Amino acid sequence: MVTQSPTTATLPMLAMKELPTPRPDAQRIVALVKKGGRVEGYQLSDGRMVSKAQGVAIAREGGIQGVGISSRKGNEYLKSIPDGSENNNLSSLPTVKQRESM
């Protein structure tokens, strides 16, 4: 059996700026909204497509489960909470094209 050192095991969690607590009625992210290969937003399990900023705001309010908030170069975005499964990582989700009104 191989064990990970605490530093290796906790490294992905250190990249999280915030870990909001989801409400019982929280949505899941089911697809990434992309434009020109870049993630512009998220499609939620209720069918809504939201921008990255809207997704962060909804997650902060407990409206999205399984994600934390990270930041790069001053831009906040959502990131999967590591749970040992690759299947539910945001990068493993299907992509959809951005709607004009998003």
CORBEL-V756207 format. One record per residue. SS is DSSP state (2 for helix, 1 for strand, 0 for the rest). OMEGA is omega in radians with two decimals (none if undefined). D_FIRST is the distance of its C-alpha to the first C-alpha in Angstrom with 1 decimal. Layout:
SS_OMEGA_D_FIRST + SS_OMEGA_D_FIRST
This chain:
0_3.13_0.0 + 0_3.09_3.8 + 0_3.12_6.5 + 0_3.05_10.0 + 0_3.13_13.0 + 2_-3.14_15.6 + 2_3.14_17.9 + 2_-3.10_15.9 + 2_-3.06_15.0 + 2_-3.09_18.7 + 2_3.12_20.4 + 2_-3.14_21.5 + 2_3.13_23.0 + 2_3.13_24.9 + 0_-3.13_26.8 + 0_3.08_28.2 + 0_3.13_31.7 + 1_3.05_32.0 + 0_-3.12_30.0 + 0_3.06_32.8 + 0_-3.11_32.5 + 0_3.03_33.4 + 0_3.10_36.2 + 0_-3.12_35.9 + 0_-3.08_38.0 + 0_3.11_36.0 + 1_2.99_35.9 + 0_2.99_33.1 + 1_-3.08_33.3 + 1_3.12_33.6 + 1_3.04_34.8 + 1_3.08_35.4 + 1_-3.08_39.1 + 1_3.03_39.7 + 1_-3.12_42.8 + 0_3.12_42.9 + 0_-3.13_39.2 + 1_3.09_38.7 + 1_3.13_37.3 + 1_-3.10_40.4 + 1_-3.04_39.3 + 1_2.99_37.5 + 1_-3.09_38.4 + 1_-3.08_37.7 + 0_3.06_37.2 + 0_3.09_40.8 + 0_-3.13_42.0 + 0_2.98_43.0 + 1_-3.10_42.5 + 1_3.09_42.3 + 1_3.09_42.3 + 2_-3.12_39.5 + 2_3.11_41.6 + 2_3.12_42.3 + 2_3.11_38.7 + 2_-3.14_37.8 + 2_3.13_40.7 + 2_3.13_39.8 + 2_3.12_36.1 + 2_3.14_37.5 + 0_3.14_39.6 + 0_-3.05_36.6 + 0_3.11_37.7 + 1_-3.12_34.5 + 0_3.03_31.1 + 0_-3.12_27.7 + 1_2.97_29.0 + 1_-3.13_29.5 + 1_3.08_32.3 + 1_-3.14_31.8 + 1_3.06_34.6 + 1_3.14_35.4 + 0_3.10_38.7 + 0_3.14_40.1 + 1_3.12_39.3 + 1_3.11_37.2 + 1_3.14_35.0 + 1_-3.12_32.4 + 1_3.11_28.7 + 1_3.02_26.0 + 0_-3.11_24.0 + 0_3.12_20.3 + 0_3.11_18.5 + 0_3.14_15.6 + 0_3.10_18.1 + 0_-3.02_20.1 + 0_-3.09_22.8 + 0_3.05_24.5 + 0_3.14_24.7 + 2_-3.13_28.3 + 2_3.12_28.0 + 2_-3.08_27.1 + 0_3.06_30.2 + 1_3.10_33.4 + 1_3.06_36.3 + 1_3.13_39.9 + 1_3.14_43.0 + 0_3.01_44.5 + 0_-3.11_47.6 + 0_-3.02_50.6 + 0_-3.07_51.0 + 0_none_47.5
